[in-house]
Amino acid sequence: QKEVEQDPGPLSVPEGAIVSLNCTYSNSAFQYFMWYRQYSRKGPELLMYTYSSGNKEDGRFTAQVDKSSKYISLFIRDSQPSDSATYLCALTPSNTGKLIFGQGTTLQVKP
Amino acid sequence: GAGVSQSPSNKVTEKGKDVELRCDPISGHTALYWYRQSLGQGLEFLIYFQGNSAPDKSGLPSDRFSAERTGGSVSTLTIQRTQQEDSAVYLCASSQRSYGYTFGSGTRLTVV
């Protein structure tokens, strides 16, 4: 079993839809949770960072962590064609050292 | 520079040859990471540097892979006797804290 599971998709939605992206994990030691966005032929860029359980909102993006269920989510409101990319969750037990990444979910937002 | 710079951006090499991939991190970032991304796969951790030392090299796939970092700055990932399964995008990132990773655009390695 992988440490982090993420449905690779692809996920296709119409412009303006609410998108829900999810990861599950098995290691209860994970304390820091991140979402990265990766456009084609580019490196991943940090979108959201959360520590421990709860919600964090930044514009159209909301990150949610449920440590009791070992489940993290990223919600995108009013999705735009420019949101079309691969979204990767990343987790780590501490604020130093390596991140463990999910496989990534490919999202396409159609105009 | 303003971001993490990797060179070359693309590399095609013959099976059995050695390759060197270079990473210039953001100035002042003490931590540097190498990851590998194969087609349709997530990011696979290779090695982590803190300054010039590598406290975690657990992800290097075999002894054909090695990396070094000098002056707390530039890092080189070397793959000896390349194999076709080494074909992937090699990504470098630097940070002051793990949640502050900044990635380069990667080196796309193709072994033919």
Contacts between the chains, C-beta under 8 A, distances in Angstrom:
chain1	res1	chain2	res2	distance
A	4	B	42	7.9
A	6	B	42	7.3
A	8	B	40	7.0
A	32	B	98	6.7
A	32	B	99	5.7
A	34	B	99	5.8
A	41	B	105	7.3
A	41	B	108	7.9
A	42	B	105	5.6
A	43	B	4	7.4
A	43	B	91	5.6
A	43	B	93	7.5
A	43	B	103	3.2
A	43	B	104	5.3
A	43	B	105	5.0
A	43	B	106	5.7
A	44	B	43	7.3
A	44	B	91	7.6
A	44	B	101	7.9
A	44	B	103	5.1
A	45	B	103	7.0
A	46	B	99	7.3
A	46	B	100	7.3
A	46	B	101	6.4
A	46	B	102	7.7
A	49	B	99	4.5
A	88	B	42	6.3
A	88	B	43	6.9
A	90	B	43	8.0
A	92	B	98	5.1
A	92	B	99	7.8
A	94	B	98	7.2
A	95	B	97	5.0
A	95	B	98	5.4
A	95	B	99	6.4
A	96	B	31	7.0
A	96	B	50	7.7
A	96	B	97	6.8
A	96	B	98	5.7
A	97	B	48	6.2
A	97	B	55	7.8
A	97	B	56	6.4
A	97	B	98	6.0
A	98	B	33	6.5
A	98	B	45	4.7
A	98	B	48	5.4
A	98	B	56	6.1
A	98	B	59	7.6
A	98	B	98	7.5
A	99	B	33	7.9
A	99	B	43	7.9
A	99	B	45	7.5
A	99	B	98	6.0
A	99	B	101	6.7
A	100	B	45	7.3
A	101	B	35	7.7
A	101	B	42	4.4
A	101	B	43	4.2
A	102	B	42	5.6
A	103	B	40	7.9
A	103	B	41	6.4
A	103	B	42	4.1
A	104	B	42	5.4
